[in-house]
Amino acid sequence: MELVGSRFLRRMVRVLVATALREATPGGGAAGFGGGADALLRCLEAGREATAMAAPAAGLCFAGAGYDDE
């Protein structure tokens, strides 16, 4: 999974990864989100209570940072 953003909060990437994995796992999605193509977005819009606990840092790596010329 590759995430690109203008900024991230503490543990945000780990929460996004864990929630995406949970929603993509058959039968593992949160109640009421149905596991469809937009399940992750609906889950994130519902608030922090609907997201998964942060994934362990093991296996995640920082690929780099880029900055606009502005």
PAVEXTI-189268 format. One record per residue: residue in one letter; chain; residue number from 1; x, y, z of N, C-alpha, C, CB in turn. Coordinates in steps of 0.05 Angstrom, whole numbers. Glycine has a CB too. Layout:
<marlos>
+---+---+-----+--------+--------+--------+--------+--------+--------+--------+--------+--------+--------+--------+--------+
| r | c |   k |    n_x |    n_y |    n_z |   ca_x |   ca_y |   ca_z |    c_x |    c_y |    c_z |   cb_x |   cb_y |   cb_z |
+---+---+-----+--------+--------+--------+--------+--------+--------+--------+--------+--------+--------+--------+--------+
| a | A | NUM |      X |      Y |      Z |      X |      Y |      Z |      X |      Y |      Z |      X |      Y |      Z |
...
+---+---+-----+--------+--------+--------+--------+--------+--------+--------+--------+--------+--------+--------+--------+
</marlos>
This chain:
<marlos>
+---+---+-----+--------+--------+--------+--------+--------+--------+--------+--------+--------+--------+--------+--------+
| r | c |   k |    n_x |    n_y |    n_z |   ca_x |   ca_y |   ca_z |    c_x |    c_y |    c_z |   cb_x |   cb_y |   cb_z |
+---+---+-----+--------+--------+--------+--------+--------+--------+--------+--------+--------+--------+--------+--------+
| m | A |   1 |     17 |    -23 |      0 |      0 |      0 |      0 |     18 |     24 |      0 |    -19 |      0 |     24 |
| e | A |   2 |     12 |     44 |    -17 |     27 |     68 |    -18 |      9 |     91 |    -11 |     40 |     72 |    -46 |
| l | A |   3 |     16 |    108 |      8 |      0 |    131 |     16 |     15 |    156 |     10 |     -7 |    129 |     46 |
| v | A |   4 |      1 |    176 |     -1 |     13 |    201 |     -7 |     -5 |    223 |      5 |     16 |    205 |    -38 |
| g | A |   5 |      6 |    242 |     18 |    -10 |    263 |     31 |      7 |    287 |     36 |    -22 |    254 |     57 |
| s | A |   6 |     -6 |    309 |     42 |      8 |    334 |     48 |     19 |    334 |     77 |     -9 |    358 |     43 |
| r | A |   7 |      6 |    318 |     94 |     15 |    315 |    122 |      1 |    291 |    134 |     10 |    341 |    138 |
| f | A |   8 |     13 |    279 |    154 |      1 |    257 |    168 |      3 |    263 |    198 |     14 |    231 |    161 |
| l | A |   9 |    -18 |    254 |    213 |    -17 |    256 |    242 |     -3 |    232 |    253 |    -46 |    259 |    253 |
| r | A |  10 |      3 |    233 |    278 |     17 |    211 |    292 |      0 |    185 |    289 |     22 |    218 |    321 |
| r | A |  11 |     12 |    164 |    280 |      0 |    138 |    277 |    -22 |    137 |    255 |    -13 |    129 |    302 |
| m | A |  12 |    -26 |    158 |    240 |    -47 |    158 |    220 |    -43 |    137 |    198 |    -49 |    186 |    207 |
| v | A |  13 |    -18 |    134 |    188 |    -12 |    115 |    167 |    -18 |     87 |    178 |     17 |    117 |    158 |
| r | A |  14 |    -10 |     81 |    202 |    -15 |     55 |    214 |    -44 |     49 |    217 |      0 |     52 |    241 |
| v | A |  15 |    -60 |     69 |    224 |    -89 |     65 |    227 |   -102 |     61 |    199 |   -102 |     90 |    241 |
| l | A |  16 |    -93 |     76 |    179 |   -104 |     73 |    152 |    -98 |     45 |    141 |    -92 |     94 |    133 |
| v | A |  17 |    -73 |     35 |    145 |    -66 |      9 |    136 |    -83 |    -12 |    149 |    -36 |      4 |    140 |
| a | A |  18 |    -85 |    -11 |    176 |   -100 |    -31 |    191 |   -130 |    -31 |    183 |    -98 |    -26 |    221 |
| t | A |  19 |   -141 |     -7 |    179 |   -169 |     -5 |    171 |   -174 |    -16 |    143 |   -179 |     24 |    174 |
| a | A |  20 |   -156 |     -9 |    125 |   -158 |    -19 |     97 |   -156 |    -49 |     96 |   -136 |     -7 |     79 |
| l | A |  21 |   -138 |    -61 |    112 |   -135 |    -90 |    113 |   -160 |   -103 |    124 |   -111 |    -98 |    129 |
| r | A |  22 |   -171 |    -91 |    146 |   -195 |   -102 |    158 |   -218 |   -101 |    139 |   -202 |    -86 |    183 |
| e | A |  23 |   -222 |    -79 |    125 |   -244 |    -76 |    106 |   -241 |    -94 |     81 |   -248 |    -47 |     98 |
| a | A |  24 |   -217 |   -100 |     74 |   -212 |   -116 |     50 |   -214 |   -146 |     56 |   -185 |   -110 |     39 |
| t | A |  25 |   -213 |   -154 |     81 |   -214 |   -182 |     89 |   -243 |   -191 |     88 |   -202 |   -186 |    117 |
| p | A |  26 |   -249 |   -213 |     73 |   -276 |   -223 |     72 |   -287 |   -229 |    100 |   -278 |   -248 |     54 |
| g | A |  27 |   -310 |   -217 |    107 |   -322 |   -222 |    133 |   -309 |   -206 |    155 |   -320 |   -250 |    139 |
| g | A |  28 |   -289 |   -190 |    149 |   -274 |   -175 |    170 |   -282 |   -146 |    172 |   -245 |   -178 |    166 |
| g | A |  29 |   -299 |   -137 |    154 |   -307 |   -109 |    154 |   -323 |   -101 |    178 |   -322 |   -102 |    129 |
| a | A |  30 |   -322 |    -75 |    184 |   -337 |    -65 |    207 |   -367 |    -67 |    201 |   -329 |    -36 |    213 |
| a | A |  31 |   -382 |    -71 |    221 |   -411 |    -73 |    218 |   -423 |    -48 |    205 |   -425 |    -78 |    246 |
| g | A |  32 |   -439 |    -52 |    185 |   -453 |    -30 |    172 |   -438 |    -17 |    149 |   -458 |     -9 |    191 |
| f | A |  33 |   -413 |    -26 |    143 |   -398 |    -14 |    121 |   -398 |    -31 |     96 |   -370 |     -8 |    129 |
| g | A |  34 |   -406 |    -56 |     98 |   -410 |    -74 |     75 |   -386 |    -83 |     59 |   -428 |    -60 |     57 |
| g | A |  35 |   -363 |    -73 |     64 |   -339 |    -82 |     50 |   -338 |    -75 |     21 |   -337 |   -111 |     53 |
| g | A |  36 |   -354 |    -56 |     11 |   -354 |    -48 |    -17 |   -329 |    -32 |    -24 |   -378 |    -33 |    -24 |
| a | A |  37 |   -328 |    -22 |    -49 |   -305 |     -7 |    -58 |   -300 |     18 |    -42 |   -309 |      0 |    -87 |
| d | A |  38 |   -321 |     30 |    -31 |   -318 |     55 |    -16 |   -321 |     50 |     14 |   -338 |     75 |    -25 |
| a | A |  39 |   -318 |     25 |     23 |   -321 |     19 |     52 |   -300 |     34 |     69 |   -318 |    -11 |     56 |
| l | A |  40 |   -276 |     36 |     60 |   -255 |     50 |     75 |   -262 |     79 |     79 |   -228 |     47 |     61 |
| l | A |  41 |   -271 |     92 |     57 |   -279 |    120 |     59 |   -302 |    124 |     79 |   -286 |    132 |     32 |
| r | A |  42 |   -322 |    107 |     77 |   -345 |    109 |     95 |   -337 |    105 |    123 |   -367 |     89 |     87 |
| c | A |  43 |   -319 |     86 |    128 |   -309 |     80 |    154 |   -294 |    104 |    166 |   -291 |     55 |    154 |
| l | A |  44 |   -277 |    117 |    150 |   -261 |    140 |    159 |   -279 |    164 |    164 |   -240 |    147 |    138 |
| e | A |  45 |   -300 |    167 |    148 |   -319 |    189 |    152 |   -335 |    186 |    177 |   -338 |    191 |    128 |
| a | A |  46 |   -339 |    161 |    186 |   -355 |    155 |    210 |   -340 |    164 |    235 |   -362 |    125 |    211 |
| g | A |  47 |   -314 |    167 |    234 |   -299 |    176 |    257 |   -280 |    155 |    267 |   -318 |    184 |    279 |
| r | A |  48 |   -264 |    163 |    286 |   -242 |    146 |    296 |   -253 |    120 |    309 |   -226 |    161 |    317 |
| e | A |  49 |   -277 |    121 |    320 |   -288 |     97 |    333 |   -293 |     75 |    313 |   -314 |    104 |    347 |
| a | A |  50 |   -296 |     81 |    288 |   -302 |     61 |    267 |   -277 |     50 |    254 |   -320 |     73 |    246 |
| t | A |  51 |   -254 |     61 |    260 |   -229 |     51 |    248 |   -216 |     30 |    265 |   -209 |     75 |    244 |
| a | A |  52 |   -198 |     15 |    253 |   -183 |     -6 |    267 |   -162 |      6 |    285 |   -171 |    -26 |    247 |
| m | A |  53 |   -152 |    -11 |    303 |   -129 |     -3 |    320 |   -105 |     -1 |    301 |   -124 |    -23 |    343 |
| a | A |  54 |    -86 |     15 |    308 |    -62 |     19 |    292 |    -48 |     -7 |    286 |    -43 |     39 |    305 |
| a | A |  55 |    -39 |    -11 |    262 |    -23 |    -35 |    254 |      4 |    -33 |    267 |    -21 |    -38 |    223 |
| p | A |  56 |     16 |    -56 |    272 |     44 |    -56 |    283 |     63 |    -43 |    262 |     54 |    -85 |    290 |
| a | A |  57 |     83 |    -30 |    272 |    102 |    -16 |    254 |    119 |    -36 |    238 |    120 |      2 |    270 |
| a | A |  58 |    122 |    -61 |    248 |    138 |    -80 |    234 |    127 |    -85 |    206 |    139 |   -107 |    249 |
| g | A |  59 |    143 |    -83 |    186 |    135 |    -87 |    158 |    128 |    -62 |    143 |    112 |   -106 |    158 |
| l | A |  60 |    124 |    -40 |    158 |    119 |    -14 |    145 |    145 |      0 |    142 |     98 |      2 |    161 |
| c | A |  61 |    148 |     14 |    119 |    173 |     29 |    116 |    167 |     57 |    103 |    193 |     14 |     98 |
| f | A |  62 |    183 |     76 |    109 |    181 |    102 |     98 |    197 |    103 |     72 |    191 |    124 |    118 |
| a | A |  63 |    183 |    109 |     50 |    196 |    108 |     24 |    209 |    135 |     17 |    176 |    101 |      3 |
| g | A |  64 |    199 |    157 |     28 |    212 |    182 |     22 |    192 |    205 |     25 |    223 |    182 |     -6 |
| a | A |  65 |    203 |    229 |     22 |    187 |    254 |     24 |    193 |    271 |      0 |    193 |    269 |     50 |
| g | A |  66 |    173 |    284 |    -10 |    176 |    302 |    -32 |    165 |    329 |    -24 |    163 |    292 |    -58 |
| y | A |  67 |    175 |    350 |    -36 |    166 |    377 |    -28 |    160 |    393 |    -54 |    187 |    392 |    -11 |
| d | A |  68 |    138 |    408 |    -53 |    131 |    425 |    -75 |    152 |    448 |    -78 |    103 |    437 |    -72 |
| d | A |  69 |    155 |    458 |   -102 |    174 |    480 |   -107 |    162 |    507 |    -99 |    182 |    480 |   -136 |
| e | A |  70 |    137 |    507 |    -91 |    124 |    532 |    -84 |    135 |    546 |    -60 |     95 |    528 |    -80 |
+---+---+-----+--------+--------+--------+--------+--------+--------+--------+--------+--------+--------+--------+--------+
</marlos>
